[in-house]
Amino acid sequence: MSGPSIITSRIQRVENGVRSSRMDDLAVEEPLEIQLGYMRNGWRVHKSVAVTMRTPGHDEELAVGFLLGEGVIREAGNMVRVETLEPNVVRVELQDDVAVDLGSMERNFYTTSSCGVCGKASIAALRMGERPIVKTSGPYFPEAVIHGLGAALRETQEVFSRTGGLHAAAIFDADGKLNGRREDVGRHNAVDKLIGAQVLAGRLGELAGSLLFVSGRASFELMQKAMVAGIPILAAVGAPSSLAVELAQETGATLVGFVRENRFNIYTHPERIT
């Protein structure tokens, strides 16, 4: 079992020149080691493949989402089991016939919670050769649903409302129904937890009719995670990067940024927003 996601700390608040002592809630940040169990030369080996700083909670989902994004697994059937060995260590055991090429991941063992791409050796390594191409038709989301994404997500952000220190990722359908939400100190971790939950629940194949909404900006890697999961629309509170726009254009995905209650920008394939 993982540790708490919130701790309390005594602070001094200065407001209008008056200083007062009070307790304040903080979002917890701790390292999570992700281990992989797989067959190599007829022997089952166990290897640490990543350490990421995250908010404790939904750790097994985080590990599964991370491995899906890296192309290590393709579906739930690739795994024998996912287990928490101790509070900050999760191991994913793969089926004997799943081939593993850890060299292709080209990551350092340490990944910061704010930048899942920092350990990559190059942009070329990021462009996974087997990334899926999204169909250019559907799903179709009304403008009103896009405008309401931020308010709908904020209503569910329990930890953020107490700490103000977490990112969130959520999956919505075209009616604006929230079908999943996760929070974490890292944007990439929040998405990995969310997608990992879909994998473990056997719903990965249902995401083609969904939209992924993220707090903060839309980076290349978040766009890639959406593509690998088969999600055709990525919407973000903040700005997209140039590489995120390029990837969305190449793969037929719709990318939306600066989502507010009264405006948003559509950067690629606007036909899905009606």
N, C-alpha and C positions, 0 to 999 in steps of 0.2 A: 504494500500500500504506500502511496506517495504521501508526502508531507502536506501541510496546510498551504492554501493559495494566498492567504492573507495573514499578516502578523500586525500587532499593535505596538507602536512606539511613542514615547513621550516627546513632544516637540514644544517649541515656543513660537507662538504665532504673533506677528506684528501687524496690527491693523489700525489705520488712522492714528498712528503714533502711540498706540497702547499695546503693550506686550503682555501676553497671557500664556500660561502653561496648560497644555491639554494633551489628550491622547489622539493619535492619528493612525489610520489604517494604511498599511503599505502592501503593495503587491510583491509576493515572494518571487525571487529569482534564484534558481539552483541548477547545477549541472545535471544532465541526464546522459548516461552512457547507453548507446544502442549497440547491442551485440548481435551477431549473425551466426547461426548454426547451419552448416551445409556440408555436402560431401566433396572431398578432394582426394583424388588418387585412391579411392576405396575406403577412406577414413572420414569419419565425421569430425569436423573441426569447429572450433568456436573462436570468433575474432571480433574485436571491438572495431566498429566501422565509423563511429561518429560520437562526438560529445557536443551537445548543444545546451546552451543556457535557456531554461524554460521556466514557466510557472508550473509547479507541481499540479497534477491532475490530468486524467485522460492520457497517461504516459504511453500506454500500449497503442492507443490510436495514433499518437504522435509518431511512434516508431514505424508503424505500418504505413502511414501516409508518407513519411520520409522515404522509405524503401520503394514505394510505388513511384514517387517523383524521380527517384534515381534510376528507375528502370530495373531494379533488382527483382521485383515481383510485378506481375501483371494482373493478378486476381487473388481472391482469398484462397483458392484451391492450391496455390503455390506454397502455402504455409501448412506446417504440421500443427504448430501451436505458437502462441505469443504469451510470454510469461514475465512477470516482474520478479526478478531474483532478489532484489533488495530495494529500498526506497528510491534510489537513483540509478538503477540498472534494469533495463528491459532487454530480453533476448527473444529474437524471432527465429524459430527453427523452420528451415525450408524442407520441402519434399526432396527425396534423394535425387530425383531427375532434374532439379532446377540448377542450371549452370550459373555460376557466379564468377564474374570478372571484376574484382575489386579495383584493379588498376584503371578500368574505364571510368570509375567514379571521379578520380583525380581530385579528391578532397583531402584537406588536412583533417586530422582527427578532431581538431577543435573548431567549432563553428559558432560564431556569436549569434545571439538570439535576434539581432537586428539585421544581420546580413548573411543569409544562407548561401550567398554566392561567393563570399570572400575567399573561401578555400579552393575555388576552382582555378585550374592552371591557366585556362584561356577561355575566351568566348567560343572558340571553335569546339571545345570540349562540352560546352553547355548545350550546343545544338545537337540534341539526340537524334541519331540517324533514323530511328523508327518512330519519331513522334507522330501521333495521329493527325490526319487532316479532317477538320470539322466540316460537316456538310453546310453549304451556304444557305440552305432553306431551313427556316424555323430554328428554335421556337420563336414565337412572337410575343413581346412584352409591351403592354400599353405604357405610354409616357407616364401616366398617373402612378403606375406601380413603381417605376424608377424613382419618381419624386418622393415616394413614401418609404423607400428602403432605409434611410437613415433613422427615421423615427421608429420604424418597426424593430430595428436592431437595438437601438438604445433602450427600449422597453425591457429587453431581456438581459442586459449587461449588468448583472448583479455585482460582480467584483469590480468592474469599472466604475460603477456608480459610487462605490465606497472608497476606491483608491485613486481613480483618474489615471491609472498607470498601465492599462492593458490595451492591446489591440484586439480586434474581433474579426471573425470571418463567419459568413452565414450563407446558406443555400436557400433560395426562394424559387417558387414556381411562378408561372405566368399570371396567376390570380393574386400574387403578393403574399402567398402563404409561406411562412417560415418553416422549413423542413430540416433545419439543423443549424447549430451555432456553437462556436468554441471561442474561448478567450486565451490570450497568452501575452507575455511581455514581448514576444517576437511575432511579427506579422507572418513570417514563414511558418513558425510553429503552429500558430492558430489555424492556418490553412491545412497543414499536415494533420493536425488533430481532427479537423472537420472531415477531410477526405478519408483519413484512416477509419473513422467511424462508419462511413458509408461502405468501405471495403469489408469490414468485419461484420456488418449487418447484411451483406449480400446485395447492396443497392447500387453498386458501381455502374451497372448497366442502365440504370434509370436516370442518370445525371444528364443525358443528352437533351432533356427538356427543361433544364434548370439554369439558374444564374448564380454565379459566385459573387458575393458582395464583400468587400474588405474595407476596413478602416485604414487611413493613411493612403500612401501612394500605390500605384500599380507598377511593379517592377517587372523586368524580364522573367525572373524566376517564378513569380506568382502567376504570370501568364502561362509559363511552361507547365506549372503544376495543374492549372485548369485544363490545359490541352491533354495532358497525360490522363487525367480523370474523365475526359470526354465532355467537359462542360463548355458550351459554345459561347457563353457571355460572361465577361468579367467586368464588374462595375466597382469603382473605387471612390472614396470620399475625396482623395487627393489627385495629384497629377500622374499621368503615365510617363514612363521613360520612353526615349526614342526606340530602344530595342524592343520594348513591350509592344509598341505600335507596329513595328516591323514584323514581329512574330505573329501578331494577330492578323495582320494583312496577309501574310504568307499562308496561314493555316485556315483562313476563312472564318476566324472568330470575330465576335463583336466586342469592342473595348470601349467602355464608357468611363469618363473621369469627371472630377469636380461635382459629384452628385450632391445636390441640395434640394430643398423642398420646392424651389421655384426655378431651378435651372440645372443643366448638365451638358457635357460635351460628348458627342459620339465621334470616335476617332477612326473606327474601321467598321465596315459592313453595317451601315445604319438601317438596312431593310428589316432587321429583327425588332427594331423599336418602332412601334406603331402609334 
